[in-house]
Structures are given as C-alpha cells and as structure tokens.
C-alpha cells in the first residue's frame, strides 16, 4: 500500500524559501511508470500543479512558478523534495505530494499524500 | 490553458448530478476527475475521459467531447457531497479546474 508523507516547516517567513520533502513508502520511487509531483491548494480554491520529477532527476514545472521552484529526488532515501523561493503570503496553501501516472498524453495523479498546510507570515 | 467549472451544483438524494468542465478543444485531450471530501486529499474518480478506477461505483460516469467534459453521478447519495475538480494535460502543463462543490440537499 503506497504511502506518501510530506514533511517540512509549517510556518515560513516572507522572502524565505519553502522546503518540503515527500517520503515514498511501500512502492519503489524508481518505477518507470511514474513521475512524482507537487500540488498546492489555497483555501477555497482548486489545486495548482507546481511541478513533477522523474527518478532520474528529469523535471517539468508550472510556467507560472518555474522561476522560483526547484524539485530534486534522492532515490536512496526514497524521497523527493520541493524548494520554493522568495515566498509571499500568496504562497500560503496546503501542499500535497502525489504520484503522477505518466504515459504519452495521459498524465494524472493517481495517489496523493495527506497534505500539509504551510503559512507564510512574519 | 484554462479549465472552467461551475462553482456549485445542488442535487436531491437519488437524483442525477452533472458537473461540467470547459476548455478550448478539451475533447482533444484526456480529462480526469477528482473527488475531494471535506478535510481530505483528492481522489481520482475518472481517468482518461471515462474510465473508473477500481472501487469507484458504476453510478459515476463521464464523457468528453468538443469543448466540454461532463461528470455524471446517478442515484446521488449523501456520501457524494464533495468538491470535484477536473484536470487535463495540455502537452507541457498539468491544469486543474477551479472546482465544483456538489451539495446533496
């Protein structure tokens, strides 16, 4: 049974970098079928895709966030990470890690972590 | 690329609820639907336009054609009350709709 667990600080100061890690359990992070991704959701709004990463380190990002986002993966620890720089109050949201089933024109998140509310405030 | 959903849909128990998702030439892309109950993470209920993952009842169905995809829930039950989001892939970006709150009155 796949488990995804987000970890990181829940409170980040404006202008600092938000850093979160997702630990993948009971499934290999190196599976060729899957990418791994980050999605956020502000209160009362729809989800916003942040970016996705493959186990070989290949990435693709939401163009609206690309200048501030870096994703990385550490297969030995079965973890992948999100770094979002220069945060503002607008970055306050629930941050989810998720598994992305990727195949040609088919791209969707078939399993989500429980999510973590991150607040940007001084 | 934008996906547009109505903010809310209401339905009486036992009736059929339809939730739409609109986007330019959306029928040329695969559409996915997620259910998000209050306080929980999203769960995919439809993938590749009309396929149901295991565990999703057959009273949940969907279609996608032209500029509109539609999620249909027949025999609506109280447990179906949730937010529903559509999602598509435009070739380089994963895009979500703004979500529709389904209320079972």
Interface residues (C-beta under 8 A of the other chain):
Chain A: X37 X39 X45 X46 X47 X48 X49 X52 X60 X62 X63 X96 X100 X101 X105 X106 X107 X108 X109 X110 X112 X113 X114 X115
Chain B: X5 X29 X30 X32 X34 X41 X42 X43 X44 X47 X48 X53 X85 X87 X89 X91 X92 X93 X94 X95 X96 X97 X98 X99
